[in-house]
Amino acid sequence: MDPNFSSGFYRTQIGLNKPVLRHYIDAANNIDYNLKKDDPDIQRTAQERIATLLGDVTKITNCVGRLQGHIDKWVTFISKFPLDEKQRENERELFKKVVTAEDGVQPLINEA
């Protein structure tokens, strides 16, 4: 295996984007998107809430897409890059820790 090429780039990108997704999810969960019937300006309020909701959904969706792209490329790396069996097993273990573990990025993506 080329010592200059590893899955480090994918792990780094996942590590950078995971807290961003956590922040987006938490921020969206802390917003009250509901409308009150007695709001005298309900139409304007509804438009503002819809715009906020769409913005939040877009941020979350884009972040999930970036994360999923790095996960997919890492899976391809593990399966197709010429690794010896020990290296491949090490990559699989890293993948489990970073992606599929309870505190990995996949459960966070599922939450989104």
N, C-alpha and C positions, 0 to 999 in steps of 0.2 A: 504494500500500500504506500502511496506517495505520502511522506510524512508532512507535507505542506497542505494536504487536503484531508479534512475530517468533517464530522458533522457539527463542529464547533460553531460554524456560522448559523446553522438552523437553531441550535440550542440558544445562542445569543439572541437571535431575533425573537424567539419564543419568550425568552426571559425578559426582553425589553417590552414586548407587547402584552404580556399577561397582566401586569399591574395596570396598564392602560385600560384593558377590558374590565378589570375589576372596578376601576374608578367609574367608567361609563355605566356599568350595571348599578353600582351603588348610588350614583347621582340620579339615574332614572328612577330607581326605587324610592328616592326621597322626594319626588315631585308628586304633588296631588294633581292629577289630570282631570279630576271630576269637576262637573259644573254644578252650580247651585241654581235651583229654579227661580229663586227670588233675586238673582243678579240682574240689575236694571240694564246692564250692557252685555247680556248673555251672548249675543252674536259675536261681538268683538272678542269677548273672553274665549268663546269656543274656537275662533280662528287662531288666537294666540296659543291656546292649549294644543290644537292640532299641529301648528307649526313647531312647537316645542317637542311634541311627541315624535313627529316625523324626523326632526333633527336628531333626537336621541336614538331612534331606530336606525337611522343611517350611520351614525357613529359606531354603534354596536355591530351592525352588519358588516361594515367595512373592516373593523378590527378582527372580527371572527374570520372574515375572508383572508386577511393577511396571515393570521395564525394557522388556519387550515392549509393555506398554500405552503407554509414552511413545514408543517407536519407531513403533507403529501410528498414534498421534495425529500424530506428525511427518510420516509418510508422507501422511496425510490433509491436513495443512496444506499440504504441498508440492503435492499434486495438486488441491486444491479451493479454496484461498485465492486471491483475485484478485491474483496477482503478475504483474509484467511478465516477459518472457522472461529478462532479465538476473538479476532477483531469483530466479526459479525455478532458474536454472542455479547461482547462488551457493548456494542452499539444497541443491541436489543434491550439490554439492562438499562442503559442510559435512557432509552426511549420510554421504557416503563416508568422510570423515576420522573422524567420531565413531562410526559404526556398523559399516561394512563393511570398513574397513581392517584390516590384519593385527593392529594393536594396538587395534582398535576393540572395541566391546562385543559385537558378534555372535559373533566367535570365542570370547569368554569364555562367552557363553550356550551355545554349542555344546559347550564343555568341561564345563559344568555337567551 
